[in-house]
Amino acid sequence: MKNRVSRRELLKLSATMGTAMALRSLWASWLPRLAFASDGVQGDVIVCIFLRGGADALNMVVPFGDDDYYAARPTLSISRPDDRGNPERAIELDDFFGLNPDMRALHELFTGNRLRAIHAVGAPSVSRSHFEAMDLLERGTDGESGASSGWLGRYLASTASAQDSPLRAIGWGDQLQTSLQGYISANAMQSITDFHLRGNRQQADQLMASLDALYQDTALGSAADATLDVLNIVSQIDVDQYQPANDATYTETEFGRALKQTAALIKADAGLEVACVDLGNFDTHVTQGVTIHQGVGIFPGLVKEFADNLRAFHDDLMDRMDKVTVVVMSEFGRRVQENGAGGTDHGHGGVMYVMSDHVQGAPVVADWQGLNSNFLDNGDLQITLDYRSILSEILLKRTPLDSIKMVFPDYTYQGQDILKI
């Protein structure tokens, strides 16, 4: 990237594409691409984590009380908590469900009323296609029809006010998550550190000065002001020097860095209301693996990365978790029966997680119909709970939203009592 942004070049682009598009076209791919808005609301910070690829719910929250689980997975099943001869057995959550041993970092949060798993959850009309299923859940619909915007985008639009921060929402990754698409011109952010032009403060200052001079006394007005406000906020956060609280340790991965930077933005009181974070590669058709101890497959490492970083995020924000709600989802679960390649194929029913100081009830919420062939949905875990009921409860109980119809217009909410107001 040039040290100094050309005024003529930016003006020419702005005339044809608009402020945000002009800025994006000139920035290097690693510069921040934010969800811009001039308005916002007060409430919990909602952090939405998407486990992309179809995470295997049955091997994350293990139904050890269902004998058919072991019959369907002779090589991939995780041992019962009372299997004393196996150090890699499930960790008991209640008398029916256990936690994957590679997710042990989360066990204390489950037993300490900070984390809940919601099993056998999904969209009633879920597809087996990754793209279609992700699109459906992120748009917050029950099928191909419905709104084209994202459920979080609609939430932000519904709760906008004149007192909002310019930095209401952020999506970490190569492109903006569909759930954030809506009323705001938006992209995604890769790294706050990269915003500083690899540590070259002079170049960063030159960029800001150029943008500021460019839009003074122009008709672009509020869009330019909002853009510069967001950039000013981000430029003041030095993630390289950020020290997580309470000995929290994030992994040096994209997922770990995204959660770490989200925590930094929350602590900076920058007005962040929504953050979207992705963790991918859960499409485990071949050699899925059972536990890290066995040293086989990618699944054990993925669930450990997820659990370790989620615990770090909780501990880092321990003093602020009364105003933070984390929801975790995946586009679908895996089929009950393991396949001949040591993996699992695309299924239906999955598991969602809600982390908050305000969760209540048993560690695992489930209307469990069983894994017997009489109860399966064409070989899949039957979906017994609509995913929108969980998202609705979060928005209605932990944000200022007063009508879920503004976010999920075709859904009638039925309370789950997973969260306290």
C-alpha positions as CSV (number, residue, x, y, z in Angstrom):
1,M,0.0,0.0,0.0
2,K,1.1,3.6,-0.7
3,N,2.4,5.7,2.2
4,R,0.0,8.5,1.3
5,V,-3.5,8.1,-0.1
6,S,-4.2,10.0,-3.3
7,R,-6.9,12.6,-2.8
8,R,-7.7,12.6,-6.5
9,E,-8.0,8.8,-6.6
10,L,-10.3,8.7,-3.6
11,L,-12.5,11.5,-4.9
12,K,-12.8,9.8,-8.3
13,L,-13.8,6.5,-6.7
14,S,-16.1,8.1,-4.2
15,A,-18.1,9.7,-7.0
16,T,-18.8,6.4,-8.6
17,M,-18.9,3.9,-5.7
18,G,-19.7,5.8,-2.5
19,T,-17.5,6.4,0.5
20,A,-17.3,2.9,2.0
21,M,-16.8,1.2,-1.4
22,A,-14.0,3.6,-2.3
23,L,-12.2,3.0,1.0
24,R,-12.4,-0.7,0.6
25,S,-11.1,-0.7,-2.9
26,L,-7.9,1.1,-1.9
27,W,-7.2,-0.7,1.4
28,A,-5.0,-3.7,1.5
29,S,-6.9,-6.9,2.1
30,W,-5.7,-7.1,5.6
31,L,-6.9,-3.6,6.7
32,P,-10.1,-3.6,8.9
33,R,-13.4,-4.0,7.1
34,L,-16.0,-3.1,9.6
35,A,-19.8,-3.1,10.0
36,F,-20.4,0.6,10.0
37,A,-23.4,2.4,11.5
38,S,-24.0,5.8,12.9
39,D,-26.5,4.5,15.5
40,G,-26.7,1.8,18.2
41,V,-28.3,0.6,21.4
42,Q,-27.4,-0.5,25.0
43,G,-27.6,-4.1,26.2
44,D,-25.5,-7.2,26.4
45,V,-22.7,-7.6,23.9
46,I,-23.8,-10.5,21.7
47,V,-20.9,-12.7,20.5
48,C,-22.0,-15.2,17.9
49,I,-19.6,-18.1,17.2
50,F,-20.3,-20.2,14.2
51,L,-18.7,-23.7,14.0
52,R,-18.6,-24.1,10.2
53,G,-18.6,-27.4,8.5
54,G,-21.3,-29.2,10.6
55,A,-19.9,-29.9,14.0
56,D,-20.5,-33.4,15.4
57,A,-22.9,-32.6,18.3
58,L,-23.0,-36.2,19.5
59,N,-19.3,-36.3,20.1
60,M,-19.2,-32.8,21.7
61,V,-22.1,-33.4,24.2
62,V,-22.2,-37.1,24.4
63,P,-25.5,-39.0,25.1
64,F,-23.8,-41.7,27.1
65,G,-27.1,-42.7,28.6
66,D,-28.4,-43.8,25.2
67,D,-27.1,-47.3,24.3
68,D,-27.9,-46.7,20.7
69,Y,-25.1,-44.1,20.5
70,Y,-22.5,-46.8,21.2
71,A,-24.2,-49.3,18.8
72,A,-24.1,-46.7,16.0
73,R,-20.5,-45.6,16.6
74,P,-18.4,-48.7,17.5
75,T,-15.1,-46.9,16.8
76,L,-16.0,-43.2,17.1
77,S,-18.0,-43.2,20.4
78,I,-16.6,-41.6,23.6
79,S,-16.6,-43.8,26.6
80,R,-19.0,-43.4,29.5
81,P,-17.9,-41.4,32.5
82,D,-17.8,-44.5,34.7
83,D,-15.4,-46.3,32.3
84,R,-12.5,-46.1,34.8
85,G,-10.2,-48.0,32.5
86,N,-10.3,-45.2,29.9
87,P,-8.7,-41.9,30.8
88,E,-10.3,-40.3,27.8
89,R,-13.9,-40.9,28.9
90,A,-16.7,-38.4,28.8
91,I,-16.9,-35.9,31.7
92,E,-20.3,-36.1,33.4
93,L,-22.6,-33.2,33.0
94,D,-25.7,-35.0,34.3
95,D,-26.9,-38.6,34.5
96,F,-27.4,-38.8,30.7
97,F,-25.0,-36.4,29.0
98,G,-21.2,-36.0,29.2
99,L,-18.7,-33.5,27.9
100,N,-16.0,-34.5,25.3
101,P,-12.8,-34.8,27.3
102,D,-11.0,-32.5,25.0
103,M,-13.5,-29.8,26.0
104,R,-12.7,-30.2,29.7
105,A,-11.8,-26.5,29.9
106,L,-15.6,-25.8,29.8
107,H,-16.7,-28.2,32.4
108,E,-16.4,-25.8,35.3
109,L,-18.5,-23.3,33.4
110,F,-21.2,-25.9,32.9
111,T,-21.3,-26.8,36.5
112,G,-20.9,-23.2,37.7
113,N,-24.1,-21.9,36.0
114,R,-22.2,-20.0,33.3
115,L,-22.7,-22.3,30.2
116,R,-25.6,-24.3,28.8
117,A,-25.8,-26.8,25.9
118,I,-29.0,-27.1,23.9
119,H,-29.1,-30.5,22.2
120,A,-31.1,-31.8,19.2
121,V,-31.6,-28.2,17.9
122,G,-31.8,-26.9,14.4
123,A,-34.0,-25.5,11.7
124,P,-37.1,-27.5,10.9
125,S,-36.4,-27.4,7.1
126,V,-32.6,-27.7,7.3
127,S,-30.7,-28.7,4.2
128,R,-27.8,-31.1,4.0
129,S,-25.9,-28.6,1.9
130,H,-23.3,-26.6,3.9
131,F,-24.0,-23.4,1.9
132,E,-27.8,-23.6,2.1
133,A,-27.9,-24.6,5.8
134,M,-25.5,-21.8,6.9
135,D,-27.4,-19.3,4.8
136,L,-30.7,-20.4,6.4
137,L,-29.4,-20.2,10.0
138,E,-27.6,-16.9,9.5
139,R,-30.7,-15.3,7.8
140,G,-32.8,-16.6,10.7
141,T,-35.4,-18.3,8.5
142,D,-37.1,-21.7,8.2
143,G,-36.4,-22.3,4.5
144,E,-35.3,-20.8,1.2
145,S,-37.9,-18.0,1.5
146,G,-37.8,-15.2,4.0
147,A,-35.6,-12.2,4.5
148,S,-32.4,-11.8,2.6
149,S,-30.7,-9.9,5.5
150,G,-29.1,-11.5,8.5
151,W,-30.8,-12.0,11.9
152,L,-28.2,-9.8,13.6
153,G,-28.4,-7.2,10.9
154,R,-32.1,-7.0,11.5
155,Y,-31.6,-6.8,15.2
156,L,-29.2,-3.9,14.8
157,A,-31.6,-2.1,12.5
158,S,-34.5,-2.6,14.9
159,T,-32.6,-1.1,17.9
160,A,-30.8,1.8,16.3
161,S,-30.8,5.1,18.1
162,A,-29.2,8.5,17.8
163,Q,-26.8,7.7,20.7
164,D,-25.1,4.7,19.0
165,S,-21.4,4.1,18.7
166,P,-20.1,4.0,15.1
167,L,-18.6,0.6,16.0
168,R,-21.7,-1.4,16.8
169,A,-20.9,-4.7,15.0
170,I,-17.8,-6.5,13.8
171,G,-17.3,-9.7,11.9
172,W,-13.9,-11.4,12.1
173,G,-12.8,-13.2,9.0
174,D,-12.2,-12.9,5.2
175,Q,-15.8,-11.8,4.5
176,L,-18.8,-10.5,6.5
177,Q,-20.9,-13.2,8.0
178,T,-24.4,-13.4,6.5
179,S,-25.9,-12.9,9.9
180,L,-24.6,-9.3,10.0
181,Q,-25.8,-8.4,6.6
182,G,-28.7,-5.9,6.5
183,Y,-29.1,-2.2,6.8
184,I,-25.5,-1.3,7.2
185,S,-22.7,-1.1,4.7
186,A,-20.3,-3.7,6.1
187,N,-17.4,-6.0,5.6
188,A,-15.2,-7.9,8.0
189,M,-12.1,-7.3,10.1
190,Q,-9.1,-9.6,10.0
191,S,-6.9,-8.0,12.6
192,I,-6.7,-4.9,14.7
193,T,-2.9,-5.3,14.7
194,D,-2.9,-5.1,10.9
195,F,-4.8,-1.9,11.0
196,H,-1.7,-0.3,12.4
197,L,0.0,-1.0,9.1
198,R,2.2,-3.7,10.6
199,G,3.2,-1.4,13.4
200,N,4.1,1.6,11.2
201,R,2.3,4.4,13.2
202,Q,3.4,7.1,10.7
203,Q,1.7,5.4,7.8
204,A,-1.4,4.8,9.8
205,D,-1.5,8.5,10.8
206,Q,-0.9,9.5,7.2
207,L,-3.9,7.4,6.1
208,M,-6.1,9.0,8.8
209,A,-5.0,12.5,7.9
210,S,-5.6,11.9,4.2
211,L,-9.1,10.5,4.8
212,D,-10.0,13.4,7.2
213,A,-8.8,16.0,4.7
214,L,-10.6,14.4,1.8
215,Y,-14.0,14.5,3.3
216,Q,-13.9,17.9,5.0
217,D,-16.8,20.1,3.7
218,T,-18.1,17.6,1.3
219,A,-21.6,16.2,0.7
220,L,-20.4,12.8,1.9
221,G,-20.9,14.0,5.4
222,S,-22.2,11.5,7.9
223,A,-20.9,8.4,6.0
224,A,-17.4,9.9,6.1
225,D,-17.7,10.9,9.7
226,A,-18.8,7.4,10.7
227,T,-16.0,5.8,8.8
228,L,-13.4,8.0,10.4
229,D,-14.9,7.5,13.9
230,V,-14.6,3.7,13.5
231,L,-11.0,4.0,12.3
232,N,-10.1,6.3,15.1
233,I,-11.5,3.8,17.7
234,V,-9.7,0.9,16.2
235,S,-6.4,2.8,15.8
236,Q,-6.3,3.4,19.6
237,I,-6.4,-0.3,20.6
238,D,-3.0,-1.8,20.8
239,V,-3.7,-5.6,20.8
240,D,0.0,-6.4,20.6
241,Q,0.3,-5.0,24.1
242,Y,-3.0,-6.3,25.4
243,Q,-2.7,-8.5,28.5
244,P,-5.7,-10.8,29.1
245,A,-7.0,-10.8,32.7
246,N,-7.1,-13.6,35.2
247,D,-4.3,-15.6,33.5
248,A,-6.5,-16.2,30.4
249,T,-4.5,-17.7,27.5
250,Y,-5.8,-17.6,24.0
251,T,-4.2,-19.8,21.3
252,E,-2.2,-18.1,18.5
253,T,-4.8,-19.1,15.9
254,E,-7.3,-17.0,13.9
255,F,-10.1,-18.1,16.3
256,G,-8.1,-17.3,19.4
257,R,-7.0,-13.9,18.1
258,A,-10.5,-13.1,17.1
259,L,-11.8,-13.7,20.6
260,K,-8.9,-11.9,22.1
261,Q,-9.5,-8.8,20.0
262,T,-13.2,-9.0,20.7
263,A,-12.4,-8.9,24.4
264,A,-10.1,-5.9,23.8
265,L,-12.8,-4.0,22.0
266,I,-15.3,-4.8,24.8
267,K,-12.9,-3.6,27.5
268,A,-12.1,-0.4,25.4
269,D,-15.8,0.6,25.8
270,A,-15.9,1.3,22.1
271,G,-19.6,0.7,21.9
272,L,-19.4,-2.8,20.4
273,E,-22.7,-4.6,20.5
274,V,-22.3,-7.6,18.3
275,A,-19.3,-9.7,17.2
276,C,-19.3,-12.7,14.9
277,V,-16.4,-15.2,15.0
278,D,-16.0,-18.3,13.0
279,L,-14.2,-21.6,13.5
280,G,-14.1,-23.9,10.5
281,N,-13.1,-27.4,9.2
282,F,-15.8,-29.4,11.1
283,D,-16.7,-31.3,7.9
284,T,-15.3,-34.6,9.2
285,H,-16.2,-37.2,6.6
286,V,-12.9,-39.1,6.8
287,T,-10.8,-40.1,9.9
288,Q,-12.7,-37.9,12.2
289,G,-10.8,-39.0,15.4
290,V,-12.1,-39.4,18.9
291,T,-9.7,-37.7,21.3
292,I,-6.4,-36.0,21.1
293,H,-4.9,-38.8,23.3
294,Q,-5.4,-41.1,20.3
295,G,-3.6,-38.8,18.0
296,V,-5.9,-39.4,15.0
297,G,-8.1,-37.0,13.1
298,I,-8.8,-33.2,13.2
299,F,-12.0,-33.2,15.2
300,P,-10.3,-33.5,18.7
301,G,-8.0,-30.6,18.0
302,L,-10.9,-28.4,16.8
303,V,-13.1,-29.0,19.8
304,K,-10.1,-28.4,22.1
305,E,-9.3,-25.1,20.3
306,F,-13.0,-24.1,20.6
307,A,-13.2,-25.0,24.3
308,D,-9.8,-23.6,25.4
309,N,-10.4,-20.2,23.7
310,L,-14.0,-19.9,24.9
311,R,-12.8,-20.5,28.4
312,A,-10.1,-17.9,27.9
313,F,-12.7,-15.4,26.7
314,H,-14.9,-16.0,29.7
315,D,-12.0,-15.7,32.2
316,D,-10.6,-12.6,30.4
317,L,-14.0,-10.9,30.7
318,M,-15.0,-12.3,34.0
319,D,-15.7,-8.9,35.5
320,R,-17.8,-8.0,32.5
321,M,-19.6,-11.2,31.7
322,D,-22.8,-9.9,33.3
323,K,-23.1,-7.8,30.1
324,V,-21.9,-10.3,27.6
325,T,-23.8,-13.2,26.1
326,V,-22.1,-15.8,23.8
327,V,-24.1,-18.1,21.5
328,V,-22.5,-20.9,19.5
329,M,-24.1,-22.7,16.6
330,S,-23.3,-24.9,13.6
331,E,-25.2,-25.3,10.4
332,F,-26.2,-28.9,11.3
333,G,-24.9,-31.9,13.2
334,R,-23.6,-35.2,11.8
335,R,-25.4,-38.5,11.1
336,V,-25.8,-40.8,14.0
337,Q,-24.1,-43.8,12.3
338,E,-20.4,-43.5,11.7
339,N,-19.4,-44.2,8.1
340,G,-16.9,-46.6,6.6
341,A,-14.1,-44.0,6.3
342,G,-13.9,-43.4,10.1
343,G,-15.9,-40.3,9.9
344,T,-19.5,-39.0,10.0
345,D,-21.6,-37.5,7.2
346,H,-24.0,-34.5,7.1
347,G,-26.9,-34.8,9.5
348,H,-29.6,-32.7,11.0
349,G,-29.9,-32.2,14.8
350,G,-27.0,-30.2,16.3
351,V,-26.0,-28.5,19.5
352,M,-26.0,-24.9,20.5
353,Y,-24.3,-23.3,23.5
354,V,-25.1,-20.2,25.5
355,M,-22.6,-18.7,27.8
356,S,-23.6,-15.9,30.2
357,D,-23.7,-15.0,33.8
358,H,-27.5,-15.2,33.4
359,V,-28.0,-18.8,32.3
360,Q,-30.2,-21.0,34.4
361,G,-31.3,-24.6,34.5
362,A,-29.6,-27.9,33.9
363,P,-26.2,-28.0,32.0
364,V,-27.9,-29.7,29.0
365,V,-31.3,-28.7,27.7
366,A,-32.8,-31.4,25.5
367,D,-36.1,-33.0,24.5
368,W,-34.3,-36.2,23.8
369,Q,-36.3,-38.6,21.6
370,G,-33.6,-41.3,21.5
371,L,-31.2,-42.7,18.8
372,N,-33.3,-45.8,18.2
373,S,-34.2,-46.2,14.6
374,N,-37.8,-45.6,15.5
375,F,-37.0,-42.0,16.5
376,L,-34.3,-41.0,14.0
377,D,-35.0,-38.6,11.2
378,N,-33.8,-40.7,8.2
379,G,-30.7,-41.7,10.1
380,D,-30.3,-38.3,11.7
381,L,-30.7,-37.0,15.2
382,Q,-34.3,-35.6,15.2
383,I,-34.6,-31.9,15.7
384,T,-36.8,-31.2,18.6
385,L,-36.1,-27.5,19.2
386,D,-36.1,-24.6,16.7
387,Y,-32.8,-22.7,16.8
388,R,-34.7,-19.4,16.6
389,S,-36.2,-20.1,20.1
390,I,-32.7,-19.8,21.6
391,L,-31.8,-16.7,19.5
392,S,-35.1,-15.1,20.4
393,E,-34.6,-15.7,24.1
394,I,-31.2,-14.1,24.0
395,L,-32.5,-11.0,22.2
396,L,-35.6,-10.6,24.3
397,K,-34.0,-11.1,27.7
398,R,-30.5,-9.7,27.2
399,T,-31.0,-6.7,24.8
400,P,-33.5,-3.8,24.6
401,L,-35.4,-5.5,21.8
402,D,-39.1,-5.7,22.7
403,S,-40.6,-7.6,19.8
404,I,-39.0,-10.6,18.2
405,K,-41.2,-10.2,15.1
406,M,-38.8,-7.5,13.9
407,V,-36.0,-10.1,13.7
408,F,-37.9,-13.3,13.1
409,P,-41.1,-12.2,11.4
410,D,-42.3,-15.7,10.5
411,Y,-41.6,-17.3,13.9
412,T,-43.7,-17.4,17.1
413,Y,-41.4,-17.4,20.1
414,Q,-42.0,-19.9,22.9
415,G,-39.9,-19.3,26.0
416,Q,-37.2,-21.8,27.0
417,D,-36.2,-20.3,30.3
418,I,-32.5,-20.8,29.6
419,L,-31.7,-17.2,30.5
420,K,-32.7,-14.9,33.3
421,I,-33.7,-11.4,32.5
